[in-house]
Amino acid sequence: MSWLRSLPAPVRIAGAIASVVATASAVLSWDALVWAAGELHIDRQLTWLFPLVVDGTIGVATVAAFALRGGGRRVRAYVWSMLLAAVGCSVLSNGAHSYDGNTLHALGGTLPSAGLAVTLHLQVVLARHVGKRAERSGARASGEARPRRRPARKSKRVTYEGREMSEQNARKLRARARAFGEESDVA
């Protein structure tokens, strides 16, 4: 648990609060998803598996979205579609569980599953931000220079109409001069 002490206090506090919110959301969502499983005519002895599948998929897809953020476009699209489908299923099931003819009840019922999804996402965003910050400060503390952008390719320098410039810019200016019928001196 020494890694926990190495985190800044705001991250530890947010993590503790997120754990409480996620637990409360999961318990409330569990009830609605077990009800939804019953409504889908899943055997009563197996309805407890439905929340594990739905909310578990949300957790796994959130972690996968974080871990694969540098992956290919198709991989990211797949992960995000699974995440959105699981969140949609959870929100829909929670809303349907609370619906009694009053739309406000149905909307209120969606809050536990939406809260769980938002809490997981905010934790990932916080971890990513703190991780980048730690990398930057760690590099500076160890004396390493910040990674710099790759320098632009050095192009051949030429003189055009008395000014030094890249060969590419000189070509553009020559083409413009030809287009307008102007003569130019190129050295």
Sine and cosine of phi, psi and omega as CSV:
sin_phi,cos_phi,sin_psi,cos_psi,sin_omega,cos_omega
0.00,0.00,0.12,0.99,0.02,-1.00
-0.92,0.40,-0.46,0.89,0.04,-1.00
-0.90,0.44,-0.50,0.87,0.00,-1.00
-0.93,0.37,-0.63,0.78,0.02,-1.00
-0.93,0.36,-0.40,0.92,-0.03,-1.00
-0.97,0.23,-0.26,0.97,0.02,-1.00
-0.98,0.22,0.53,-0.85,0.06,-1.00
-0.89,0.46,0.46,-0.89,-0.04,-1.00
-0.82,0.57,-0.69,0.72,0.00,-1.00
-0.87,0.50,-0.56,0.83,0.01,-1.00
-0.94,0.34,-0.67,0.74,0.03,-1.00
-0.90,0.43,-0.67,0.74,0.01,-1.00
-0.90,0.43,-0.73,0.68,0.02,-1.00
-0.88,0.48,-0.61,0.79,0.03,-1.00
-0.90,0.43,-0.65,0.76,0.02,-1.00
-0.92,0.40,-0.71,0.71,0.02,-1.00
-0.90,0.43,-0.67,0.74,0.01,-1.00
-0.88,0.48,-0.59,0.81,0.04,-1.00
-0.90,0.44,-0.67,0.74,0.02,-1.00
-0.91,0.41,-0.73,0.68,0.00,-1.00
-0.88,0.47,-0.71,0.71,-0.01,-1.00
-0.89,0.45,-0.65,0.76,0.02,-1.00
-0.91,0.42,-0.73,0.68,0.01,-1.00
-0.89,0.45,-0.69,0.72,0.02,-1.00
-0.89,0.46,-0.67,0.74,-0.02,-1.00
-0.91,0.42,-0.63,0.78,0.01,-1.00
-0.91,0.41,-0.72,0.69,0.01,-1.00
-0.91,0.41,-0.66,0.75,0.02,-1.00
-0.92,0.39,-0.58,0.82,0.02,-1.00
-0.83,0.56,-0.74,0.67,-0.02,-1.00
-0.85,0.52,-0.73,0.69,-0.03,-1.00
-0.92,0.38,-0.62,0.79,-0.03,-1.00
-0.96,0.29,-0.54,0.84,0.09,-1.00
-0.90,0.43,-0.67,0.74,0.07,-1.00
-0.87,0.50,-0.72,0.70,-0.01,-1.00
-0.88,0.47,-0.63,0.78,0.03,-1.00
-0.89,0.46,-0.64,0.77,0.06,-1.00
-0.90,0.44,-0.64,0.76,0.03,-1.00
-0.92,0.40,-0.42,0.91,0.04,-1.00
-1.00,0.05,0.13,0.99,0.02,-1.00
0.90,0.44,0.54,0.84,0.15,-0.99
-0.98,0.21,0.64,-0.77,-0.02,-1.00
-0.77,0.64,0.68,-0.73,-0.05,-1.00
-0.82,0.57,-0.57,0.82,-0.02,-1.00
-0.96,0.27,-0.22,0.98,-0.03,-1.00
-0.93,-0.37,-0.05,1.00,-0.06,-1.00
-0.88,0.48,-0.43,0.90,-0.01,-1.00
-0.92,0.39,-0.31,0.95,0.02,-1.00
-0.97,0.23,-0.46,0.89,-0.06,-1.00
-0.85,0.52,-0.74,0.68,0.05,-1.00
-0.89,0.46,-0.56,0.83,0.04,-1.00
-0.89,0.46,-0.66,0.75,-0.01,-1.00
-0.92,0.39,-0.77,0.64,-0.10,-1.00
-0.93,0.36,-0.85,0.53,-0.05,-1.00
-0.95,0.31,-0.48,0.88,0.08,-1.00
-0.91,0.40,-0.62,0.78,0.05,-1.00
-0.90,0.44,-0.60,0.80,0.05,-1.00
-0.88,0.48,-0.72,0.70,0.00,-1.00
-0.89,0.45,-0.74,0.68,-0.02,-1.00
-0.90,0.43,-0.69,0.72,-0.02,-1.00
-0.92,0.40,-0.56,0.83,0.05,-1.00
-0.91,0.43,-0.73,0.68,0.02,-1.00
-0.90,0.44,-0.65,0.76,0.01,-1.00
-0.90,0.44,-0.65,0.76,0.03,-1.00
-0.88,0.47,-0.62,0.78,0.03,-1.00
-0.93,0.36,-0.73,0.68,-0.07,-1.00
-0.94,0.34,-0.54,0.84,-0.09,-1.00
-0.98,-0.21,0.33,0.94,-0.06,-1.00
-0.88,0.47,-0.35,0.94,0.04,-1.00
-0.99,-0.12,0.06,1.00,-0.05,-1.00
-0.97,0.25,-0.04,-1.00,0.00,-1.00
-0.93,0.38,0.28,-0.96,-0.06,-1.00
-0.88,0.47,-0.66,0.75,-0.01,-1.00
-0.91,0.41,-0.64,0.77,0.01,-1.00
-0.90,0.44,-0.73,0.68,0.01,-1.00
-0.89,0.46,-0.64,0.77,0.02,-1.00
-0.89,0.45,-0.65,0.76,0.03,-1.00
-0.89,0.45,-0.75,0.66,-0.03,-1.00
-0.87,0.48,-0.72,0.69,-0.02,-1.00
-0.93,0.37,-0.54,0.84,0.04,-1.00
-0.93,0.37,-0.61,0.79,0.07,-1.00
-0.91,0.41,-0.67,0.75,0.02,-1.00
-0.89,0.46,-0.74,0.67,-0.02,-1.00
-0.91,0.40,-0.59,0.80,0.03,-1.00
-0.91,0.42,-0.69,0.73,0.00,-1.00
-0.92,0.39,-0.67,0.74,0.05,-1.00
-0.89,0.45,-0.68,0.73,0.02,-1.00
-0.87,0.49,-0.68,0.74,0.02,-1.00
-0.89,0.45,-0.69,0.72,-0.01,-1.00
-0.91,0.41,-0.72,0.69,0.00,-1.00
-0.89,0.45,-0.71,0.71,0.00,-1.00
-0.88,0.47,-0.71,0.71,0.00,-1.00
-0.90,0.43,-0.67,0.74,0.02,-1.00
-0.91,0.42,-0.66,0.75,0.02,-1.00
-0.92,0.40,-0.67,0.75,0.00,-1.00
-0.91,0.42,-0.58,0.81,0.02,-1.00
-0.89,0.46,-0.57,0.82,-0.06,-1.00
-1.00,-0.02,-0.17,0.99,-0.10,-0.99
-0.96,0.29,0.82,-0.57,0.04,-1.00
-0.71,-0.70,0.49,0.87,-0.07,-1.00
0.99,-0.17,-0.22,0.97,-0.02,-1.00
-0.95,-0.31,0.89,-0.46,-0.04,-1.00
-0.88,0.47,-0.57,0.82,0.00,-1.00
-0.88,0.47,-0.61,0.79,0.04,-1.00
-0.90,0.43,-0.67,0.74,0.01,-1.00
-0.90,0.43,-0.68,0.74,0.02,-1.00
-0.91,0.43,-0.66,0.75,0.04,-1.00
-0.89,0.45,-0.56,0.83,0.01,-1.00
-0.93,0.37,-0.35,0.94,0.00,-1.00
-0.98,0.19,-0.26,0.97,-0.10,-0.99
-0.87,0.49,-0.66,0.75,0.00,-1.00
-0.87,0.50,-0.71,0.70,-0.02,-1.00
-0.95,0.32,-0.62,0.78,0.05,-1.00
-0.91,0.42,-0.63,0.77,0.03,-1.00
-0.89,0.46,-0.65,0.76,0.03,-1.00
-0.89,0.45,-0.72,0.70,-0.01,-1.00
-0.90,0.43,-0.69,0.72,-0.02,-1.00
-0.92,0.40,-0.66,0.75,0.01,-1.00
-0.89,0.46,-0.70,0.71,0.04,-1.00
-0.88,0.48,-0.69,0.73,-0.02,-1.00
-0.90,0.43,-0.69,0.73,0.00,-1.00
-0.90,0.43,-0.59,0.81,0.06,-1.00
-0.90,0.44,-0.65,0.76,0.02,-1.00
-0.91,0.41,-0.69,0.72,0.02,-1.00
-0.88,0.48,-0.69,0.72,0.01,-1.00
-0.89,0.45,-0.70,0.71,0.01,-1.00
-0.89,0.46,-0.66,0.75,0.01,-1.00
-0.90,0.44,-0.71,0.71,-0.04,-1.00
-0.91,0.42,-0.73,0.69,-0.01,-1.00
-0.91,0.41,-0.62,0.79,0.03,-1.00
-0.88,0.48,-0.69,0.72,0.02,-1.00
-0.91,0.42,-0.66,0.75,0.00,-1.00
-0.90,0.44,-0.67,0.74,0.00,-1.00
-0.91,0.42,-0.63,0.77,0.03,-1.00
-0.88,0.48,-0.70,0.72,-0.02,-1.00
-0.91,0.41,-0.72,0.70,-0.03,-1.00
-0.95,0.33,-0.56,0.83,0.04,-1.00
-0.90,0.43,-0.64,0.77,0.01,-1.00
-0.91,0.40,-0.66,0.76,0.00,-1.00
-0.94,0.35,-0.62,0.79,-0.02,-1.00
-0.92,0.39,-0.55,0.84,-0.02,-1.00
-0.99,0.11,0.00,1.00,0.03,-1.00
1.00,0.02,-0.02,1.00,0.03,-1.00
-0.96,0.27,0.57,-0.82,0.06,-1.00
-0.97,0.24,0.44,-0.90,0.09,-1.00
-0.88,0.47,0.61,-0.80,0.06,-1.00
-0.89,0.46,0.77,-0.64,-0.02,-1.00
-0.99,-0.16,0.39,-0.92,0.08,-1.00
-0.91,0.42,0.50,-0.87,0.03,-1.00
-0.89,0.45,0.76,-0.65,-0.02,-1.00
-0.90,0.43,0.53,-0.85,0.03,-1.00
-0.89,0.45,0.51,-0.86,0.03,-1.00
-0.90,0.44,0.69,-0.72,0.03,-1.00
-0.99,0.15,0.87,-0.50,0.05,-1.00
-0.99,-0.12,0.31,-0.95,0.00,-1.00
-0.89,0.45,0.72,-0.69,-0.01,-1.00
-1.00,-0.06,0.68,-0.73,0.03,-1.00
-0.73,-0.69,0.25,-0.97,0.07,-1.00
-0.95,-0.31,0.80,-0.60,0.00,-1.00
-0.75,-0.66,0.84,-0.54,-0.03,-1.00
0.76,0.65,0.68,0.73,0.09,-1.00
0.99,0.15,0.03,1.00,0.00,-1.00
-0.89,-0.46,0.63,-0.78,0.06,-1.00
-1.00,0.07,0.72,-0.70,-0.02,-1.00
-0.38,-0.92,0.12,-0.99,0.03,-1.00
-0.94,0.33,0.40,-0.91,0.00,-1.00
-0.88,0.48,-0.58,0.81,-0.01,-1.00
-0.90,0.43,-0.70,0.71,0.02,-1.00
-0.91,0.41,-0.61,0.79,0.03,-1.00
-0.89,0.45,-0.67,0.75,0.06,-1.00
-0.86,0.51,-0.68,0.73,0.00,-1.00
-0.89,0.45,-0.68,0.73,0.00,-1.00
-0.92,0.39,-0.62,0.79,0.05,-1.00
-0.89,0.45,-0.67,0.74,0.01,-1.00
-0.90,0.44,-0.64,0.77,0.02,-1.00
-0.91,0.42,-0.66,0.75,0.00,-1.00
-0.90,0.44,-0.67,0.74,0.04,-1.00
-0.89,0.45,-0.64,0.76,-0.03,-1.00
-0.89,0.45,-0.56,0.83,-0.02,-1.00
-0.99,-0.16,0.15,0.99,0.09,-1.00
0.95,0.31,0.41,0.91,0.01,-1.00
-1.00,-0.07,0.55,-0.84,0.08,-1.00
-1.00,-0.05,0.51,-0.86,0.01,-1.00
-0.64,-0.77,0.39,-0.92,0.04,-1.00
-0.96,-0.29,0.85,-0.53,-0.02,-1.00
-0.91,-0.41,0.79,-0.62,0.00,-1.00
-0.97,-0.25,0.00,0.00,0.00,0.00
